[in-house]
Each structure stands twice: as C-alpha cells, then as structure tokens.
Amino acid sequence: MNLAEVDRIVEKYAYDDCWLVGMLQDMQRKANYLPREWLEYLAECLSIPESRVYGVATFYKSFSLKPQGKHMVQVCLGTACHVRGGQHVLASCEKKLGIRVGETTEDLEYTLHRVNCLGACALGPIMVIDGEYHGQVNPKKASAILDRGRGPISGE
C-alpha cells in the first residue's frame, strides 16, 4: 500500500479532521478496505490520536479493516426471505465460494455477507451481488448468479 494515496486524500480535505469519515471512505474506495498502515499514517498526518481514527473506522459497519473481495455478495435472511428458504441460498453461496459469512475468498474476488433486510420482501429470497438485486433465488439460481460473467468458481 502506497502512503502517497493517503497524502492525496488528506490534501483533498485540507488536513481538516472534521472530514475524517470522508477521508476513510475515500481510503476504503482506493484499497477496498482500511489498511492498518494507512490508518496510522492518517492519524499522524492529522495530528490526532490513532484511537480516534480506529474508533471511527470500527464504529461504522461500512468500513472494513480486513481486505474485501472485488464482488460483494449479500443474502437476505429477514423474516420473508428466511421463510422462503433464504438460509438455503446462503448455504449454497458458502459452499460455492468455499467461505463462511463475513469471509473473503483467498483470491479476493468475493466477500459474503448475511443481511437482515434488503427491502424487497415480496421478491424473497433476495440476493444482491455488486448492487444488482436478484429475486426469488433458490440454491441453484444462486450458484448460476455467482458464475455469470465471471467463469465457474471452484469450491463446489
């Protein structure tokens, strides 16, 4: 990771720590997570305690301190999706990707998340990959969605 990226971001926000969340968002967009060395360097650049930077970075669920995959997969297990078999869709994704919920594939291609509601209950079970919603998903359809346009995934 190049600390020059952090310098550019801090300069963009004129070294003003009131924009800490925005800086962290920009950093995460660059690296797809918040590297430790970047967070430590950010604190130094802003002359604020590392604990403040880490406090913000760990408070918001949208930030990750671990590398994330290029493709974000979300499976809904809210009530409507659960009663329609969402747990089977999730199990299919775990098996297909070879990871558990909250994990990222070794090749950093996929990260799998379980969510409580995606706001499309009538179409449940719902699966979202890279922001694209897929409704009435079953395990077979979930596998095909993961394969689409990216080639078959090992782990089946």
VOZA-745682 format. One record per residue: residue number from 1; residue in three letters; z, x, y of N, C-alpha, C, O, CB in turn. Coordinates in pm, whole numbers. Glycine has a CB too. Layout:
// residues N
<pt NUM, ALA, <Z, X, Y>, <Z, X, Y>, <Z, X, Y>, <Z, X, Y>, <Z, X, Y>>
...
// end
This chain:
// residues 156
<pt 1, MET, <0, 83, -118>, <0, 0, 0>, <0, 87, 125>, <75, 184, 134>, <120, -94, 0>>
<pt 2, ASN, <-82, 53, 216>, <-101, 131, 336>, <-14, 77, 451>, <-29, -40, 489>, <-248, 131, 376>>
<pt 3, LEU, <73, 158, 504>, <161, 115, 614>, <85, 88, 743>, <138, 24, 833>, <268, 219, 639>>
<pt 4, ALA, <-39, 137, 752>, <-122, 108, 870>, <-147, -43, 881>, <-165, -94, 991>, <-256, 185, 863>>
<pt 5, GLU, <-150, -113, 769>, <-165, -259, 770>, <-48, -323, 844>, <-66, -416, 923>, <-176, -316, 625>>
<pt 6, VAL, <72, -274, 817>, <192, -326, 883>, <185, -296, 1032>, <218, -381, 1115>, <321, -266, 821>>
<pt 7, ASP, <142, -174, 1067>, <128, -138, 1209>, <36, -236, 1282>, <68, -282, 1392>, <73, 4, 1223>>
<pt 8, ARG, <-77, -269, 1220>, <-173, -362, 1284>, <-109, -499, 1304>, <-128, -563, 1408>, <-301, -375, 1197>>
<pt 9, ILE, <-35, -543, 1205>, <28, -676, 1214>, <135, -676, 1322>, <142, -770, 1402>, <89, -716, 1078>>
<pt 10, VAL, <219, -575, 1325>, <326, -567, 1425>, <267, -559, 1567>, <319, -622, 1659>, <418, -444, 1398>>
<pt 11, GLU, <160, -484, 1583>, <94, -474, 1713>, <37, -610, 1755>, <44, -647, 1872>, <-18, -369, 1709>>
<pt 12, LYS, <-20, -683, 1660>, <-75, -816, 1688>, <31, -907, 1750>, <0, -988, 1837>, <-131, -880, 1559>>
<pt 13, TYR, <154, -893, 1705>, <265, -976, 1753>, <348, -903, 1860>, <461, -944, 1890>, <354, -1017, 1636>>
<pt 14, ALA, <293, -797, 1916>, <354, -723, 2028>, <498, -679, 1999>, <582, -677, 2088>, <352, -810, 2153>>
<pt 15, TYR, <524, -643, 1874>, <657, -591, 1834>, <770, -689, 1866>, <884, -647, 1884>, <683, -459, 1904>>
<pt 16, ASP, <739, -817, 1873>, <839, -920, 1908>, <892, -982, 1779>, <820, -1054, 1710>, <778, -1029, 2001>>
<pt 17, ASP, <1019, -955, 1748>, <1076, -1002, 1622>, <1092, -1154, 1613>, <1124, -1206, 1506>, <1208, -938, 1600>>
<pt 18, CYS, <1070, -1225, 1723>, <1076, -1372, 1713>, <958, -1425, 1631>, <957, -1541, 1590>, <1076, -1436, 1855>>
<pt 19, TRP, <858, -1339, 1607>, <741, -1375, 1527>, <752, -1322, 1384>, <651, -1303, 1317>, <614, -1322, 1592>>
<pt 20, LEU, <873, -1298, 1338>, <894, -1239, 1206>, <827, -1320, 1095>, <764, -1262, 1006>, <1043, -1228, 1179>>
<pt 21, VAL, <840, -1450, 1098>, <779, -1533, 992>, <627, -1515, 994>, <565, -1500, 889>, <817, -1683, 1011>>
<pt 22, GLY, <568, -1518, 1111>, <423, -1498, 1122>, <380, -1362, 1070>, <276, -1350, 1005>, <378, -1515, 1265>>
<pt 23, MET, <459, -1261, 1101>, <427, -1126, 1052>, <433, -1122, 899>, <345, -1065, 835>, <524, -1023, 1111>>
<pt 24, LEU, <535, -1183, 843>, <548, -1186, 697>, <432, -1264, 634>, <382, -1225, 529>, <682, -1249, 655>>
<pt 25, GLN, <390, -1372, 698>, <276, -1448, 647>, <150, -1363, 646>, <74, -1362, 548>, <254, -1576, 731>>
<pt 26, ASP, <127, -1291, 755>, <10, -1203, 762>, <17, -1093, 658>, <-83, -1059, 595>, <-3, -1142, 903>>
<pt 27, MET, <136, -1036, 638>, <153, -931, 538>, <124, -984, 399>, <58, -918, 318>, <296, -874, 545>>
<pt 28, GLN, <173, -1104, 372>, <151, -1160, 239>, <3, -1191, 216>, <-48, -1174, 106>, <235, -1288, 220>>
<pt 29, ARG, <-67, -1237, 321>, <-210, -1262, 307>, <-285, -1133, 273>, <-382, -1135, 198>, <-266, -1323, 437>>
<pt 30, LYS, <-240, -1022, 330>, <-306, -892, 304>, <-283, -843, 162>, <-377, -799, 95>, <-255, -788, 403>>
<pt 31, ALA, <-159, -851, 115>, <-124, -791, -14>, <-105, -893, -126>, <-93, -855, -242>, <3, -710, 1>>
<pt 32, ASN, <-102, -1021, -92>, <-77, -1130, -187>, <68, -1132, -235>, <102, -1204, -329>, <-169, -1117, -307>>
<pt 33, TYR, <152, -1055, -170>, <298, -1057, -187>, <355, -967, -79>, <280, -911, 1>, <341, -1009, -333>>
<pt 34, LEU, <488, -951, -75>, <552, -867, 26>, <607, -741, -39>, <716, -742, -96>, <666, -945, 98>>
<pt 35, PRO, <530, -632, -31>, <576, -507, -92>, <704, -457, -25>, <720, -467, 97>, <467, -399, -82>>
<pt 36, ARG, <793, -404, -105>, <923, -355, -56>, <907, -254, 58>, <975, -263, 160>, <1001, -292, -169>>
<pt 37, GLU, <816, -158, 38>, <799, -55, 140>, <748, -113, 273>, <779, -61, 380>, <702, 52, 90>>
<pt 38, TRP, <671, -221, 264>, <624, -287, 387>, <740, -354, 459>, <750, -347, 581>, <515, -390, 354>>
<pt 39, LEU, <828, -419, 384>, <942, -487, 445>, <1036, -388, 512>, <1085, -412, 622>, <1018, -569, 340>>
<pt 40, GLU, <1061, -278, 445>, <1148, -175, 502>, <1086, -116, 629>, <1156, -94, 728>, <1175, -63, 399>>
<pt 41, TYR, <957, -90, 625>, <887, -35, 740>, <883, -136, 855>, <897, -98, 972>, <744, 6, 701>>
<pt 42, LEU, <866, -263, 823>, <866, -368, 925>, <999, -370, 999>, <1002, -376, 1122>, <839, -506, 862>>
<pt 43, ALA, <1108, -365, 926>, <1241, -362, 988>, <1254, -243, 1081>, <1307, -256, 1191>, <1351, -358, 880>>
<pt 44, GLU, <1206, -129, 1038>, <1211, -9, 1120>, <1127, -26, 1248>, <1172, 8, 1357>, <1161, 114, 1040>>
<pt 45, CYS, <1007, -79, 1233>, <918, -99, 1349>, <978, -195, 1452>, <961, -176, 1573>, <782, -153, 1303>>
<pt 46, LEU, <1048, -297, 1403>, <1105, -398, 1491>, <1247, -364, 1537>, <1305, -435, 1619>, <1105, -532, 1422>>
<pt 47, SER, <1301, -256, 1483>, <1440, -215, 1513>, <1539, -327, 1483>, <1627, -358, 1563>, <1452, -172, 1659>>
<pt 48, ILE, <1522, -386, 1365>, <1613, -490, 1319>, <1663, -451, 1180>, <1598, -371, 1112>, <1544, -632, 1317>>
<pt 49, PRO, <1777, -505, 1137>, <1828, -471, 1004>, <1735, -519, 893>, <1674, -625, 902>, <1967, -531, 984>>
<pt 50, GLU, <1724, -438, 788>, <1645, -479, 672>, <1695, -611, 616>, <1616, -691, 565>, <1649, -371, 564>>
<pt 51, SER, <1825, -634, 624>, <1882, -757, 571>, <1824, -881, 639>, <1809, -986, 577>, <2034, -757, 587>>
<pt 52, ARG, <1790, -869, 766>, <1729, -982, 837>, <1588, -1009, 784>, <1550, -1124, 761>, <1725, -956, 990>>
<pt 53, VAL, <1511, -903, 763>, <1376, -918, 710>, <1382, -977, 570>, <1309, -1071, 539>, <1301, -781, 708>>
<pt 54, TYR, <1468, -922, 484>, <1481, -973, 348>, <1537, -1115, 347>, <1500, -1196, 262>, <1571, -881, 265>>
<pt 55, GLY, <1625, -1145, 441>, <1681, -1280, 449>, <1573, -1384, 473>, <1573, -1490, 410>, <1784, -1288, 560>>
<pt 56, VAL, <1481, -1354, 562>, <1370, -1446, 590>, <1273, -1448, 472>, <1228, -1555, 430>, <1296, -1404, 720>>
<pt 57, ALA, <1242, -1331, 418>, <1145, -1321, 308>, <1192, -1393, 182>, <1110, -1441, 104>, <1118, -1176, 276>>
<pt 58, THR, <1323, -1400, 162>, <1375, -1467, 42>, <1414, -1612, 68>, <1434, -1688, -27>, <1494, -1391, -11>>
<pt 59, PHE, <1426, -1651, 194>, <1464, -1789, 227>, <1350, -1886, 200>, <1371, -1993, 144>, <1508, -1799, 373>>
<pt 60, TYR, <1230, -1848, 239>, <1115, -1937, 226>, <1046, -1919, 91>, <1013, -1807, 51>, <1014, -1913, 339>>
<pt 61, LYS, <1026, -2031, 22>, <964, -2028, -111>, <820, -1978, -107>, <768, -1932, -209>, <970, -2166, -174>>
<pt 62, SER, <755, -1987, 7>, <615, -1946, 17>, <598, -1794, 10>, <487, -1746, -11>, <555, -1998, 144>>
<pt 63, PHE, <707, -1718, 29>, <698, -1573, 23>, <733, -1524, -118>, <818, -1582, -186>, <792, -1508, 127>>
<pt 64, SER, <668, -1417, -158>, <696, -1359, -289>, <720, -1209, -275>, <646, -1140, -205>, <581, -1386, -388>>
<pt 65, LEU, <822, -1161, -341>, <850, -1017, -344>, <785, -950, -465>, <793, -828, -482>, <1001, -993, -344>>
<pt 66, LYS, <723, -1031, -549>, <653, -980, -668>, <503, -1004, -650>, <464, -1103, -589>, <706, -1050, -799>>
<pt 67, PRO, <420, -914, -703>, <275, -936, -693>, <236, -1070, -753>, <287, -1110, -857>, <198, -823, -765>>
<pt 68, GLN, <145, -1138, -686>, <96, -1269, -730>, <-49, -1255, -773>, <-120, -1163, -731>, <110, -1375, -617>>
<pt 69, GLY, <-93, -1347, -858>, <-230, -1344, -904>, <-328, -1391, -797>, <-290, -1459, -701>, <-245, -1430, -1026>>
<pt 70, LYS, <-454, -1354, -815>, <-558, -1399, -722>, <-572, -1550, -729>, <-607, -1614, -629>, <-692, -1331, -752>>
<pt 71, HIS, <-546, -1608, -845>, <-561, -1752, -866>, <-423, -1814, -888>, <-350, -1775, -979>, <-656, -1781, -986>>
<pt 72, MET, <-389, -1910, -804>, <-262, -1980, -816>, <-284, -2110, -893>, <-367, -2193, -855>, <-200, -2008, -675>>
<pt 73, VAL, <-209, -2126, -999>, <-219, -2245, -1083>, <-87, -2321, -1069>, <21, -2266, -1090>, <-248, -2208, -1233>>
<pt 74, GLN, <-98, -2449, -1034>, <19, -2535, -1022>, <2, -2655, -1115>, <-104, -2717, -1118>, <41, -2582, -874>>
<pt 75, VAL, <106, -2684, -1189>, <106, -2801, -1277>, <222, -2889, -1233>, <336, -2844, -1223>, <117, -2761, -1429>>
<pt 76, CYS, <191, -3015, -1209>, <293, -3110, -1163>, <372, -3164, -1281>, <316, -3204, -1383>, <228, -3225, -1084>>
<pt 77, LEU, <505, -3165, -1263>, <592, -3228, -1363>, <683, -3330, -1296>, <794, -3356, -1342>, <677, -3121, -1435>>
<pt 78, GLY, <633, -3389, -1186>, <705, -3500, -1125>, <708, -3616, -1224>, <645, -3609, -1330>, <638, -3544, -991>>
<pt 79, THR, <780, -3721, -1193>, <800, -3831, -1287>, <670, -3887, -1342>, <655, -3898, -1464>, <878, -3941, -1220>>
<pt 80, ALA, <576, -3923, -1255>, <450, -3983, -1302>, <372, -3887, -1391>, <319, -3927, -1494>, <363, -4025, -1182>>
<pt 81, CYS, <365, -3763, -1351>, <291, -3664, -1431>, <363, -3634, -1562>, <301, -3616, -1666>, <271, -3534, -1350>>
<pt 82, HIS, <496, -3628, -1555>, <574, -3600, -1675>, <553, -3708, -1781>, <528, -3677, -1897>, <724, -3588, -1641>>
<pt 83, VAL, <563, -3834, -1742>, <550, -3941, -1841>, <408, -3952, -1895>, <386, -4013, -1999>, <591, -4074, -1779>>
<pt 84, ARG, <311, -3894, -1826>, <172, -3894, -1872>, <135, -3765, -1944>, <18, -3745, -1976>, <79, -3916, -1754>>
<pt 85, GLY, <233, -3678, -1971>, <206, -3560, -2052>, <193, -3429, -1976>, <139, -3333, -2030>, <85, -3582, -2128>>
<pt 86, GLY, <241, -3424, -1854>, <233, -3301, -1775>, <294, -3181, -1844>, <247, -3068, -1828>, <299, -3321, -1643>>
<pt 87, GLN, <402, -3204, -1921>, <466, -3092, -1990>, <372, -3030, -2094>, <382, -2910, -2121>, <596, -3139, -2058>>
<pt 88, HIS, <283, -3109, -2152>, <186, -3056, -2248>, <77, -2975, -2177>, <29, -2874, -2230>, <123, -3171, -2329>>
<pt 89, VAL, <40, -3020, -2058>, <-57, -2945, -1977>, <2, -2809, -1940>, <-65, -2707, -1950>, <-95, -3025, -1848>>
<pt 90, LEU, <128, -2809, -1898>, <194, -2685, -1862>, <202, -2590, -1982>, <175, -2471, -1969>, <334, -2714, -1807>>
<pt 91, ALA, <240, -2643, -2097>, <249, -2561, -2219>, <112, -2503, -2255>, <103, -2389, -2299>, <304, -2644, -2337>>
<pt 92, SER, <6, -2580, -2236>, <-129, -2533, -2262>, <-166, -2418, -2169>, <-227, -2321, -2212>, <-229, -2647, -2247>>
<pt 93, CYS, <-128, -2430, -2042>, <-156, -2324, -1944>, <-78, -2197, -1979>, <-132, -2087, -1970>, <-120, -2371, -1801>>
<pt 94, GLU, <47, -2214, -2018>, <128, -2098, -2057>, <64, -2026, -2175>, <54, -1903, -2177>, <272, -2141, -2092>>
<pt 95, LYS, <21, -2102, -2274>, <-40, -2043, -2392>, <-173, -1977, -2357>, <-199, -1864, -2399>, <-61, -2150, -2501>>
<pt 96, LYS, <-254, -2045, -2280>, <-386, -1994, -2244>, <-375, -1864, -2164>, <-450, -1769, -2189>, <-464, -2099, -2164>>
<pt 97, LEU, <-283, -1860, -2068>, <-269, -1744, -1981>, <-180, -1635, -2041>, <-183, -1520, -1997>, <-213, -1787, -1848>>
<pt 98, GLY, <-100, -1672, -2140>, <-9, -1575, -2202>, <110, -1541, -2114>, <166, -1432, -2124>, <-84, -1450, -2236>>
<pt 99, ILE, <147, -1634, -2027>, <261, -1615, -1937>, <346, -1741, -1933>, <304, -1847, -1980>, <214, -1578, -1794>>
<pt 100, ARG, <466, -1729, -1877>, <555, -1844, -1858>, <550, -1884, -1712>, <494, -1812, -1629>, <703, -1810, -1902>>
<pt 101, VAL, <606, -1998, -1681>, <614, -2047, -1543>, <679, -1941, -1454>, <780, -1882, -1491>, <693, -2180, -1535>>
<pt 102, GLY, <620, -1919, -1338>, <672, -1822, -1243>, <623, -1680, -1266>, <656, -1590, -1190>, <820, -1823, -1247>>
<pt 103, GLU, <545, -1660, -1370>, <495, -1527, -1402>, <350, -1510, -1360>, <280, -1607, -1330>, <511, -1498, -1551>>
<pt 104, THR, <307, -1385, -1360>, <169, -1348, -1324>, <110, -1270, -1440>, <179, -1190, -1503>, <165, -1264, -1191>>
<pt 105, THR, <-17, -1295, -1469>, <-83, -1221, -1577>, <-88, -1073, -1542>, <-89, -1036, -1425>, <-226, -1276, -1602>>
<pt 106, GLU, <-89, -989, -1644>, <-88, -844, -1625>, <-204, -796, -1538>, <-189, -699, -1464>, <-93, -773, -1758>>
<pt 107, ASP, <-319, -864, -1546>, <-436, -823, -1469>, <-432, -876, -1325>, <-527, -858, -1249>, <-563, -870, -1538>>
<pt 108, LEU, <-321, -943, -1288>, <-302, -1000, -1154>, <-408, -1104, -1118>, <-441, -1122, -1001>, <-302, -890, -1050>>
<pt 109, GLU, <-461, -1171, -1219>, <-561, -1275, -1194>, <-495, -1411, -1170>, <-540, -1486, -1082>, <-658, -1285, -1312>>
<pt 110, TYR, <-390, -1445, -1247>, <-330, -1578, -1241>, <-179, -1573, -1225>, <-111, -1489, -1285>, <-364, -1656, -1366>>
<pt 111, THR, <-127, -1664, -1144>, <16, -1691, -1135>, <34, -1839, -1164>, <-40, -1922, -1111>, <76, -1650, -993>>
<pt 112, LEU, <132, -1872, -1248>, <154, -2010, -1290>, <282, -2065, -1229>, <388, -2003, -1236>, <159, -2019, -1443>>
<pt 113, HIS, <270, -2184, -1168>, <385, -2249, -1107>, <398, -2392, -1158>, <300, -2461, -1184>, <373, -2248, -954>>
<pt 114, ARG, <522, -2434, -1172>, <556, -2573, -1201>, <599, -2633, -1069>, <680, -2573, -997>, <670, -2586, -1313>>
<pt 115, VAL, <547, -2751, -1034>, <586, -2817, -909>, <636, -2957, -941>, <603, -3014, -1045>, <468, -2822, -809>>
<pt 116, ASN, <715, -3011, -850>, <775, -3143, -873>, <690, -3259, -826>, <706, -3370, -875>, <907, -3149, -806>>
<pt 117, CYS, <600, -3236, -733>, <512, -3344, -689>, <397, -3285, -609>, <417, -3199, -523>, <589, -3449, -606>>
<pt 118, LEU, <277, -3332, -638>, <159, -3290, -564>, <101, -3405, -483>, <-4, -3391, -420>, <54, -3234, -660>>
<pt 119, GLY, <169, -3520, -486>, <130, -3632, -402>, <8, -3709, -449>, <-55, -3778, -369>, <105, -3584, -266>>
<pt 120, ALA, <-26, -3699, -574>, <-140, -3773, -628>, <-99, -3838, -760>, <-167, -3823, -862>, <-263, -3679, -648>>
<pt 121, CYS, <10, -3909, -756>, <73, -3963, -878>, <-20, -4053, -960>, <-11, -4054, -1083>, <196, -4040, -841>>
<pt 122, ALA, <-107, -4127, -894>, <-196, -4217, -966>, <-296, -4143, -1053>, <-355, -4201, -1145>, <-270, -4306, -868>>
<pt 123, LEU, <-316, -4016, -1025>, <-413, -3936, -1099>, <-348, -3844, -1202>, <-416, -3761, -1263>, <-495, -3854, -1004>>
<pt 124, GLY, <-217, -3858, -1223>, <-144, -3768, -1310>, <-188, -3773, -1453>, <-245, -3872, -1499>, <-1, -3797, -1303>>
<pt 125, PRO, <-162, -3665, -1525>, <-105, -3540, -1479>, <-205, -3462, -1391>, <-326, -3464, -1413>, <-62, -3455, -1599>>
<pt 126, ILE, <-149, -3395, -1294>, <-227, -3320, -1194>, <-208, -3170, -1215>, <-99, -3122, -1245>, <-186, -3361, -1050>>
<pt 127, MET, <-318, -3098, -1197>, <-318, -2952, -1200>, <-397, -2906, -1079>, <-504, -2960, -1050>, <-378, -2895, -1335>>
<pt 128, VAL, <-346, -2807, -1009>, <-416, -2752, -892>, <-439, -2603, -917>, <-346, -2531, -952>, <-335, -2775, -759>>
<pt 129, ILE, <-561, -2560, -899>, <-591, -2418, -908>, <-666, -2378, -782>, <-771, -2434, -749>, <-674, -2384, -1036>>
<pt 130, ASP, <-610, -2282, -712>, <-668, -2233, -586>, <-692, -2347, -488>, <-793, -2348, -417>, <-798, -2158, -613>>
<pt 131, GLY, <-601, -2443, -484>, <-609, -2553, -389>, <-700, -2668, -433>, <-710, -2768, -362>, <-656, -2502, -260>>
<pt 132, GLU, <-766, -2655, -546>, <-855, -2760, -597>, <-779, -2849, -695>, <-728, -2802, -796>, <-981, -2699, -665>>
<pt 133, TYR, <-772, -2980, -662>, <-697, -3076, -744>, <-781, -3122, -862>, <-901, -3148, -850>, <-654, -3196, -659>>
<pt 134, HIS, <-714, -3133, -978>, <-776, -3185, -1099>, <-683, -3293, -1153>, <-566, -3267, -1182>, <-802, -3071, -1207>>
<pt 135, GLY, <-736, -3415, -1166>, <-654, -3527, -1211>, <-679, -3563, -1355>, <-779, -3525, -1416>, <-679, -3645, -1125>>
<pt 136, GLN, <-584, -3639, -1409>, <-590, -3689, -1547>, <-620, -3574, -1645>, <-706, -3584, -1731>, <-696, -3800, -1561>>
<pt 137, VAL, <-544, -3465, -1626>, <-563, -3345, -1706>, <-487, -3358, -1837>, <-375, -3407, -1841>, <-518, -3219, -1629>>
<pt 138, ASN, <-551, -3312, -1943>, <-485, -3300, -2073>, <-492, -3152, -2111>, <-556, -3074, -2041>, <-553, -3393, -2183>>
<pt 139, PRO, <-428, -3111, -2219>, <-428, -2968, -2254>, <-569, -2908, -2269>, <-593, -2796, -2223>, <-353, -2949, -2382>>
<pt 140, LYS, <-661, -2980, -2330>, <-798, -2929, -2349>, <-868, -2914, -2214>, <-936, -2814, -2190>, <-879, -3023, -2442>>
<pt 141, LYS, <-851, -3012, -2127>, <-914, -3006, -1996>, <-853, -2892, -1912>, <-925, -2826, -1837>, <-897, -3141, -1922>>
<pt 142, ALA, <-723, -2870, -1926>, <-658, -2761, -1853>, <-718, -2627, -1894>, <-743, -2542, -1809>, <-505, -2761, -1879>>
<pt 143, SER, <-741, -2609, -2023>, <-800, -2485, -2073>, <-940, -2465, -2016>, <-976, -2355, -1976>, <-805, -2486, -2227>>
<pt 144, ALA, <-1018, -2572, -2012>, <-1154, -2564, -1958>, <-1152, -2534, -1808>, <-1237, -2460, -1759>, <-1230, -2695, -1984>>
<pt 145, ILE, <-1057, -2590, -1736>, <-1045, -2565, -1592>, <-1015, -2417, -1567>, <-1071, -2357, -1476>, <-935, -2653, -1529>>
<pt 146, LEU, <-927, -2361, -1648>, <-893, -2219, -1632>, <-1012, -2129, -1665>, <-1025, -2022, -1607>, <-775, -2184, -1722>>
<pt 147, ASP, <-1098, -2171, -1757>, <-1215, -2092, -1795>, <-1329, -2103, -1693>, <-1407, -2009, -1678>, <-1264, -2136, -1931>>
<pt 148, ARG, <-1339, -2216, -1626>, <-1454, -2246, -1542>, <-1482, -2137, -1439>, <-1399, -2108, -1353>, <-1432, -2378, -1472>>
<pt 149, GLY, <-1598, -2081, -1448>, <-1643, -1985, -1349>, <-1576, -1849, -1353>, <-1607, -1763, -1271>, <-1625, -2042, -1218>>
<pt 150, ARG, <-1486, -1829, -1446>, <-1414, -1701, -1449>, <-1424, -1636, -1586>, <-1367, -1529, -1609>, <-1266, -1722, -1412>>
<pt 151, GLY, <-1495, -1698, -1676>, <-1506, -1644, -1812>, <-1383, -1679, -1892>, <-1277, -1706, -1834>, <-1525, -1491, -1808>>
<pt 152, PRO, <-1393, -1679, -2023>, <-1278, -1713, -2107>, <-1161, -1617, -2083>, <-1179, -1498, -2059>, <-1319, -1710, -2254>>
<pt 153, ILE, <-1042, -1673, -2092>, <-919, -1599, -2072>, <-860, -1569, -2209>, <-854, -1658, -2294>, <-818, -1677, -1983>>
<pt 154, SER, <-818, -1446, -2230>, <-757, -1414, -2358>, <-618, -1476, -2365>, <-562, -1514, -2262>, <-749, -1260, -2379>>
<pt 155, GLY, <-563, -1486, -2480>, <-427, -1539, -2496>, <-424, -1667, -2572>, <-316, -1720, -2600>, <-363, -1559, -2363>>
<pt 156, GLU, <-542, -1721, -2607>, <-543, -1847, -2682>, <-508, -1822, -2826>, <-504, -1916, -2906>, <-679, -1916, -2671>>
// end
